[in-house]
Amino acid sequence: MNTFKSLVGGVALSVAIATSALATGVEINASSTGLAMQGYDPVAYFSEGEATKGDYRITTLHDDAMYRFSSEENKAAFEANPAAYLPAYGGYCAFGAAMGFKFDGDPNHWKIVDNKLYLNLSKDIQERWEGDIPGFIEQASANWTDIADKDPAELQQ
């Protein structure tokens, strides 16, 4: 874990502490206003193959988090099957979850693996995660059962 901390440094720790939990829990990474994925369209990763900012006028509420979409079609696809588009680990960094932490997932650092969207904190972290994707997914999924309902700052102690 010390390796991970040194990689992301103090900036990541600040981001994790600044990430707010929703009133109903901390499983979803959302801003203090409840905006998920920093306003990026979760469906566009699958339909467009790229990170795409959502339109503030095209939104839906899911599990107390607000999602934005770049088109009405993407919104309809999400509403029909949210689980198909939601990022793994509530939108927190996949590598961070593998290390037992909750860091903000950056919508610009992503990968779809086995039809699941994974976000990572930064380019460097994404590259490290890509070194052993199956292993890190397995580790993150095992950790997630213990950290899903914990506040990101609580995991820093």
Rosetta blueprint (number, residue, H / E / L):
1 M L
2 N H
3 T H
4 F H
5 K H
6 S H
7 L H
8 V H
9 G H
10 G H
11 V H
12 A H
13 L H
14 S H
15 V H
16 A H
17 I H
18 A H
19 T L
20 S L
21 A L
22 L E
23 A L
24 T L
25 G E
26 V L
27 E L
28 I L
29 N L
30 A E
31 S L
32 S L
33 T L
34 G L
35 L E
36 A E
37 M H
38 Q H
39 G H
40 Y E
41 D L
42 P L
43 V L
44 A H
45 Y H
46 F H
47 S H
48 E L
49 G L
50 E L
51 A L
52 T L
53 K E
54 G L
55 D E
56 Y E
57 R E
58 I E
59 T E
60 T E
61 L E
62 H E
63 D L
64 D L
65 A E
66 M E
67 Y E
68 R E
69 F E
70 S L
71 S L
72 E H
73 E H
74 N H
75 K H
76 A H
77 A H
78 F H
79 E H
80 A H
81 N L
82 P H
83 A H
84 A H
85 Y L
86 L L
87 P E
88 A H
89 Y H
90 G H
91 G H
92 Y E
93 C E
94 A H
95 F H
96 G H
97 A H
98 A H
99 M L
100 G L
101 F L
102 K L
103 F L
104 D E
105 G L
106 D E
107 P E
108 N E
109 H E
110 W E
111 K E
112 I E
113 V E
114 D L
115 N L
116 K E
117 L E
118 Y E
119 L E
120 N E
121 L L
122 S L
123 K H
124 D H
125 I H
126 Q H
127 E H
128 R H
129 W H
130 E H
131 G L
132 D L
133 I H
134 P H
135 G H
136 F H
137 I H
138 E H
139 Q H
140 A H
141 S H
142 A H
143 N H
144 W H
145 T H
146 D H
147 I H
148 A L
149 D L
150 K L
151 D L
152 P H
153 A H
154 E H
155 L H
156 Q H
157 Q L
